[in-house]
Amino acid sequence: MKGIAIICCLISATAFAQHKGQMDAARLPVLAPHYQPEYTFDEPTAPAAWKELRGGLHAAFGSTDQAYFRTEAPSQNIRATWEATGWKNERLNAQLLVWSPDSLRQVRFTVSNLVNTEGKVISSKHAKLQLVRYVLSNYPYGAKDAVCEGSPYQQGFLMPDRLEEFDRFDLAGKTTRPVWISLDVPVDAAPGQYTGTVLVHTERYTDTLHMKIRVQQQLLPPPQEWQYRLDLWQNPWAVAWYNHVEPWSDEHRALLKKHLQLYAGAGGKYITTYAVHSPWSDNSYMIEGGMINWIKQKDGTWKYDYTIFDDYVEMAMALGINKAITIYTPVPWGNRFRYTDAASGNYVYAQWAPGTAEYRARWHDFLDDLRAHLEKKGWFGKTYLGINENELPQTLAAIKVIKEHSPQWRITYAGNWHQELDTLLDDYCYLYGNEPVDSQQRQRSARGATTTFYVCCNPPVPNNFVFSPPIEGRWISWYSFARGYDGFLRWAYDGWPEDPVRDARHGSWPAGDCYLVYPGGNSSIRLEKLREGIVDYEKLRILKTQAAASGNKTVKRSWQAIEQHLNVFTAERGFKEEKITADVEKGRALMITLSNELAR
C-alpha cells in the first residue's frame, strides 16, 4: 500500500507540475470537429411557429429591404412571384427564402430564361444566385443605441449579410436559408414584360416560383460613367494578411483585382492611398501601410519611392475606378510620420505638427516631388490630399501649408461642418447630422465644389451595420440626392476584423462598421442595398435632366411630384423601418411613372 501511495503521489505531481509553455485551461480555444462556415448558436424567438408548419419544402420570395433570420419561420412580405421593374443595364435584386420544419438535403435551383409576349428572351445567364450567410453581431437587429464604444449587450446576434457562391446546400430542420438573386438586365433588352420561373428542388420535394420583370425604355449607363461619388476607403494590406500572401506580390495583385471589382461595379470613384504609415492611431486590425516610402538619404536630402502607390492606382484605374485619388494624410494621428533612414536602414518615427517650421519644410519638400510625379503620370488634376476628422486648428494649419506650396492642390476633408473650411475645400464630406443648412450647401454646389456625406460608428441610424435594416443602405442615397450632395463616403470597404466571414465584431465598434465586402471578393446584402440606392440616385439625376428638357406638362408634374416627395428624406428623424421602406418604395413608383411618360 505504501508503494502504491508513493506511485500515486508521483503521478499526481507529474500531472499538476508547471510545464514550459503551459496555458491556463480556461483560456484554451474550443475546438470543433469541422470548420463552420457560419455560427449556429441562435435560438428561435417563436418556436411554436415551426410546429404549425406542414412538413417538407417551403419556398417564397421575400423582401430585400428586411432581414430574415436563421431560426425564425418567415411570415412577413413573402410571396410566390417576384415582380420588379427596371431600366436596361440595371441590376434587379430579389431574396428567395427556403425553410422547413424538417431537414432537407441538396437544395438547389434552376432559373429559366425570361420571355416576353413577343418571344424576346433574357437569358438565365444574366441571373446570379448567392447563398446568404449569417455573421456575428454585437447588437440586435434594428438597434438604435449603437455607439463608438463597447456594446452594452453581452449576447451575440446572428445577422444575414455575407453572400457566397454555391451549387447546392443542405437545410437543417427548423431553419431558414435566404438566397440572393441578382438579375442584370441586358443593355440590349427589348422593353416589355418578361416572365420566367425558379425551380426549387431537393432530394424529395420541388416547388416552382414565378418571376415577372418589366423592362423600361431607359438605359442606365455603366458604373464607371455614373456621376455619383462613392468613396469607400480601402486597405489593400488586409487582403494580403487574410490570404497569407506577401504584400504587393503577384498573388496579392491578382487577389486585389477581384477584390476591387465589387467596388468598381458599385460605381466606386475614389482610390484610397496612403502617403504615411498607419495614419489612424493603429486602430485597424490590419494596419494601413504607407504607399509612398519617405527616405532620408545619407546626405540629409529626401527621396520618395512611389512603387506601391503607382501599382495600386494603375490597378484601380484599369478597373474603372478613376475619378479621384485621395492621399492620406497631411495630418496623421498624433502628427506621427515614419520614414526610412538610409544610413542605418531603420524606420524612424517623428512628430511634425502642422504650423511648425519642420512640418512646413518636410511637406513642402514632399509636395515638390509628389506634384512632379503626379503631373508626369497625368494624375495631378484628380488627386486630393485627404484630412480626416482632425480638430479645426490642426486642419487649418495643414491647409495653410498646402496652399502656400500651391493653391492648385485639391483638398478633401471628412468631418463636421465648419464654415471656416467651406471655401478652402474642393471636396467636403460631412458627418451625417453635422451638416450645413441648405443655403450653404447650394453655395458650394454653385461654385463647382463637390460634397458628400458619411456615417461611421455613429450615428446609429441611418447606417450600414450588419444589424441595420437593409433598407437603410438604399435610403442613404435618396437622402444624398435630396440634400444636393454628390455621393457618399464610408470607412471602410475592407477593414476586416479577426474572422470577418463569421464574426463582424471589431473591437468596441458596432459590427460591420469597418467593412462592406468579404474576403474572396464576396459581396454583402449591405453593399448590394447601397448599390441599389446609388442606381436610384443616377436614375433620379437622369430623369431630372430629361424632365427639364421636356415640354410635356404631364412630365413636368411628375417631376414636381418627385421633388416634393424628396422632402420626406431630409425631414426624417425617427427611422422606423416600415416608414423609410414606404418612402423609398413611393419614390421608386414615382420614378417608374415618370420613366413611362418620358418613353411615350
Protein Blocks (a to p, Z undefined) as FASTA:
>chain_A
ZZmmmmmmmmmmmmmpccehiacfklpccddfbdcfbdckbccfblmlmmmpcghjdddd
ddfkbccdfklccfehpafbdcddddehiacddddddddfbdcehiacdddddddfkopa
cdfklpccddddddddfbdehiakbcfbdcfbfbdcdddfbacddfbdcddehiacdddd
dddddfklccdddddddddddfkbccdddddddddfbdcddfklpmbdcdddddfklmmm
mnopaehiaklmmmmmmmmmmmmmnopabdcddfbghklgolafbacddfbdcdddfkop
acddfklmmmmmmmmmmnopakbccdddfbdghhiacdddfknopacdddddehiaklmm
mmmmmmmmmmmmmmmnopmmmcccddehiafklmmmmmmmmmmmomkbccddeddddfkl
mmmpmbdcddehiacdfklmmmmmmnopacdddddfbcfbdcfbfklcfklmmmmmmmmm
mnopabdcdddfklccfblmlmmcghjbcehklocbdehhiacfklmmmmmmmmmmmmmm
mmmmmmmmpcbfklmmmmmmmmmmmmmmmmpmnlpaklmmmmmmmmmmmmmmmmmmmmZZ
